[in-house]
Amino acid sequence: MKVAENLMVDIPTLCNGDYITKARSVLRDDVFRELYVLDEKNRLAGYLDISDVLRVVDTKSNVTIEGFVREAARVAPDTPLTGVGRAIMNARTNSAAVVDEDGVFLGGVLFSELFPILISRRDICGRVKDAMSPEPVTCAPEDPIHRIYNLIIASGFIAFPVVQKREPIGIVSRRDLLRAGSIRMSVKNQADTTVDRVMTTPVITVTPDDPVATAAHLMVDHDVSILPVIDERKRIVGVIDRHDVSSCLAP
């Protein structure tokens, strides 16, 4: 049986005294949404989320990460994968830190890597309409980037459907914004960079009556973390993400 250490990967780490600008640089250039923060003895102090990094837009800020550190999901190296998934779900994070008995950080397990294993091992119950989040926050393709920036800070959501005439046409995520070189200029100076220049297309959708299992396998097949839910007129009525799917896994 696989355990946490079998899926463990190296995740970039920071120290409490590091500047937030360093964290932003790492998150912009890497695949991770979270960074772990360690003390002087390499013990886990917590984690830093992308949405926290976006709160500081000055490229030369002297703000340190210390005030932004959150409590991390933590597991032992021999924790079964179902236990790792439970820890991630309880903390509503995108990874779990693997630590030894002294709290020393060893690595991390990414929810994106764990998710395909969990859904392959257990039955997935219910319909999308029972698990989705209705009335999602959306944006328009012509919206300026600074509006999305503000939505991310306010909501903490991973991504937003881009909607035109109530139909989803793309997804814009935190990583899309960080990868857009103009984000800081757009936020600070109200520049005219718009969502349609950074959003991900084409958009993959499901309907309320689809099985949650269908949504789960679409997420894996297309390597996405969130799916818009559309009605018979192709209008958006909700969203479903990996955490929603995981809540439908049979015991």
C-alpha positions in Angstrom: 0.0 0.0 0.0 1.4 3.4 -1.0 1.9 6.0 1.7 2.8 9.7 1.8 6.6 9.2 1.2 5.8 7.3 -2.0 4.3 10.5 -3.5 6.6 13.0 -1.8 8.2 15.6 -4.0 10.5 18.5 -3.4 8.6 21.7 -2.8 10.4 25.1 -2.6 10.8 26.4 0.9 11.3 29.8 2.5 12.3 31.2 5.9 10.2 33.6 7.9 12.6 36.4 7.2 12.4 36.1 3.4 10.8 38.9 1.5 7.4 38.4 -0.1 8.9 39.4 -3.5 11.1 36.2 -3.3 8.0 34.1 -2.8 6.2 35.7 -5.7 9.2 35.1 -8.0 9.3 31.4 -7.0 5.6 30.9 -7.5 5.5 32.7 -10.8 8.2 30.5 -12.2 7.3 27.1 -10.7 4.4 24.7 -10.8 3.4 25.1 -7.2 0.6 27.1 -5.7 2.0 26.9 -2.2 5.4 27.2 -0.6 6.4 25.8 2.8 8.0 28.0 5.5 10.6 26.5 7.8 12.3 27.7 11.0 16.0 27.8 11.6 16.0 24.0 12.3 14.2 23.1 9.1 11.0 22.4 11.1 7.7 23.2 9.4 6.3 26.6 10.4 3.4 26.7 7.9 2.8 27.5 4.3 2.4 30.5 2.0 -0.5 30.6 -0.5 -0.4 32.3 -3.9 -3.3 34.5 -3.0 -1.3 35.9 -0.1 1.6 36.6 -2.4 -0.6 38.7 -4.6 -1.5 41.0 -1.8 1.8 42.8 -2.2 2.3 44.2 -5.6 5.4 46.4 -5.2 8.3 44.8 -7.0 10.7 46.2 -4.4 8.7 45.6 -1.3 10.5 45.1 2.0 7.6 43.1 3.4 8.6 39.7 4.8 6.5 36.6 4.6 6.2 36.2 8.3 2.7 37.7 8.6 1.3 35.7 5.8 2.2 32.2 7.0 -0.8 29.8 7.4 -1.2 26.5 9.2 -0.3 23.7 6.9 -1.7 20.2 6.4 0.9 17.9 7.8 1.3 14.1 7.7 3.9 11.5 8.7 5.9 9.7 6.0 4.0 6.4 6.6 0.5 8.0 6.4 -1.8 6.1 4.0 -2.8 8.1 1.0 -6.4 8.2 2.2 -5.1 9.9 5.3 -3.1 12.4 3.2 -6.3 13.2 1.2 -8.2 13.7 4.4 -5.6 16.1 5.8 -5.7 18.1 2.6 -9.5 18.2 2.6 -9.7 19.3 6.2 -7.2 22.1 5.6 -8.6 23.1 2.2 -5.1 23.2 0.8 -3.5 22.0 -2.4 -0.8 19.9 -0.8 0.3 18.3 2.5 3.6 18.7 4.2 5.5 15.5 5.1 7.3 15.8 8.4 9.2 13.5 10.7 8.5 13.0 14.4 10.4 16.2 15.3 8.5 18.3 12.8 11.4 18.5 10.3 10.2 19.1 6.8 10.9 16.2 4.4 8.8 17.2 1.3 5.2 17.6 0.1 2.4 15.6 -1.5 0.5 17.5 -4.2 -3.2 17.2 -4.3 -3.0 17.2 -8.1 -0.8 14.1 -7.9 -2.9 12.4 -5.2 -6.3 13.1 -6.8 -6.1 10.6 -9.7 -5.1 7.8 -7.3 -7.9 8.6 -4.8 -10.6 8.5 -7.5 -9.2 5.3 -9.0 -9.4 3.4 -5.7 -12.8 4.5 -4.4 -16.3 4.8 -5.8 -17.5 8.4 -6.5 -21.1 9.0 -5.4 -23.7 11.4 -6.5 -24.4 13.9 -9.3 -22.7 17.1 -10.1 -25.6 19.2 -8.9 -25.2 17.7 -5.4 -21.5 18.6 -5.1 -21.1 21.8 -7.1 -20.9 25.3 -5.8 -23.9 27.3 -7.3 -23.8 30.9 -8.4 -20.1 31.0 -8.9 -18.1 34.2 -9.0 -17.3 34.8 -12.7 -15.5 37.4 -14.8 -15.8 38.7 -18.4 -13.1 38.5 -21.1 -12.9 42.3 -21.2 -12.4 42.6 -17.5 -9.1 44.3 -16.5 -6.6 42.0 -14.7 -6.8 44.1 -11.5 -10.4 43.1 -11.0 -9.4 39.4 -11.0 -6.5 40.2 -8.7 -9.0 41.8 -6.2 -11.4 38.8 -6.5 -8.6 36.4 -5.7 -7.6 38.3 -2.6 -11.2 38.6 -1.5 -12.3 35.0 -2.2 -9.2 32.8 -2.1 -10.6 30.8 -5.0 -8.2 29.0 -7.3 -9.8 30.0 -10.6 -12.7 31.8 -12.1 -14.8 31.0 -15.2 -14.7 33.6 -17.9 -18.2 34.2 -19.1 -19.6 35.9 -22.2 -23.4 36.2 -22.5 -23.7 33.7 -19.5 -21.7 31.1 -21.4 -18.2 30.0 -20.1 -15.5 30.6 -22.7 -12.4 30.1 -20.6 -10.9 29.9 -17.1 -8.5 32.4 -15.5 -6.5 31.2 -12.6 -4.0 32.6 -10.1 -1.2 31.0 -12.0 -2.4 32.6 -15.3 -2.1 36.0 -13.5 1.3 35.3 -12.1 2.6 34.1 -15.4 1.3 37.3 -17.1 4.3 39.6 -17.0 2.0 42.7 -16.9 0.1 41.8 -13.7 2.0 44.2 -11.4 1.7 47.0 -13.8 -1.9 46.3 -14.3 -2.7 46.2 -10.6 -0.7 49.3 -9.7 -1.4 51.5 -12.6 -4.8 50.3 -13.8 -3.2 49.3 -17.2 -5.5 47.9 -19.8 -4.4 44.2 -19.7 -7.6 42.2 -20.0 -8.6 38.7 -19.0 -8.9 37.4 -22.5 -5.2 37.9 -22.9 -4.3 35.5 -20.1 -7.2 33.0 -19.8 -6.9 29.3 -20.5 -9.0 27.9 -23.4 -10.8 25.8 -24.4 -13.1 25.4 -21.4 -14.2 21.9 -20.3 -17.7 21.7 -18.8 -20.2 19.3 -17.2 -23.9 19.5 -16.6 -25.7 19.3 -13.2 -27.0 15.8 -14.0 -23.6 14.3 -14.9 -22.2 11.9 -12.4 -19.5 13.4 -10.2 -17.3 10.6 -11.5 -17.5 12.1 -15.0 -16.3 15.4 -13.6 -13.5 13.7 -11.8 -12.2 11.9 -14.8 -12.4 15.0 -17.0 -10.3 16.8 -14.4 -7.7 14.1 -14.6 -7.8 13.8 -18.4 -7.5 17.5 -19.0 -5.3 18.3 -16.0 -7.6 21.0 -14.6 -8.7 21.6 -11.1 -12.1 23.2 -11.7 -15.0 22.7 -14.2 -17.9 25.1 -15.0 -21.3 23.5 -14.7 -23.7 24.5 -17.5 -27.4 24.0 -18.2 -29.2 22.9 -21.4 -28.7 26.4 -22.8 -25.0 26.2 -22.1 -25.3 28.9 -19.4 -23.2 28.6 -16.3 -25.0 27.5 -13.2 -22.1 26.5 -10.9 -18.6 25.1 -10.7 -17.1 21.9 -9.3 -13.5 21.4 -8.2 -11.2 18.7 -6.9 -12.2 19.3 -3.3 -15.9 19.0 -4.2 -15.2 15.7 -6.0 -13.2 14.4 -3.1 -16.1 15.0 -0.7 -18.1 12.5 -2.8 -15.7 9.6 -2.4 -17.2 6.6 -0.8 -15.8 5.6 2.6 
